[in-house]
Amino acid sequence: MSRRAFVTGGTGFLGRHLVEQLVAAGWRVTALHRASSDVRTLSELGVSLRVGQLDDPGSVVDAMPDGVDAVFHVAANTSFWSRRDAEQWRDNVEGTRAVLEAARRKTAGVFVHTSTWSVYGLHLQTGPITESSPRLGNQSWVGYDRSKWEAEELVRRAGADGLPVVVVQPPHIMGRYDTTSWAQLIKLVHTGKLPGVPPGSGVFAFAPEVARAHIVAAERGRRGEAYLLSGTEATFLDVVRAVSELCGRKPPTGTLPAFVLRAVARGKALVSTVTGKEPDVTPEGVLAVTSHPRVGSTRARDELGYRAFPLREMVEDSYRWLLSNGYLE
């Protein structure tokens, strides 16, 4: 008998990879989605579609079948604009609470929660991050960090109360199907409109491998444990140079000073208080691209078979998909 999965965020970037792999592995998948979501891809995959919203707990309960083998809670609000903090808390914290409650009521099997390395409060750490590092996200001034920290706390408490849970904590994720995250940087480089390269660095994980790690975590991940999904360390200059080579553009030679980016972000934040429109550069976003966090994945490598991929392969996968699907001018 095939296994059954319930997925939130299945119409999103990572969720689409996860659903594809679940279906390919023979799982029967039920996906929660908003009424306004584009579900054509999920429908073509034969996924059972259920309309509901994370801020409507009753709709989540109604959508989740009884006794599913695994719940994959992937949906999240990843905004880096402080004026959306309340909305983000509702989506990330109260939404997670709703999915957890539905899993309890429907006697679901393992609950796999998509968290983030941001729960460690990256800018508050002094060395490489591992699963034993203090999780300082609740002390961060960034709303995303705080909301994801609290959401993970809810999952951990549910695990302590007897619900089988596994937490996965990816860093930056790159690959096909992304149209809003690193795809925006690729578009700017492709069109020659990138104003400058931020001076920070990050750790980049390949979306298909992150999705695969979710499934392995459900199958054999240790219950109650968290798995950092590391990847390839690279500067943002490395990323822009890789994109430039694919676009046939002259690669940049240097980066913008961090203080310039901070000044621009402060100015745009002031303007946004008048216009009410989300700025393209925020103080929270600048913090993310001017830091130099590092992370290890020994546990995920040893227990989930998790792998890092070359930066060029990840960038090219995203670029080629955007190009072939008409997202690049």
Beta strands, then each sheet from edge to edge (+ up, - down):
strand 1: 4-8
strand 2: 28-33
strand 3: 48-51
strand 4: 70-73
strand 5: 110-114
strand 6: 165-169
strand 7: 172-174
strand 8: 201-206
strand 9: 226-228
strand 10: 232-235
sheet 1: 3+ 2+ 1+ 4+ 5+ 6+ 9+
sheet 2: 7+ 8+ 10-
end
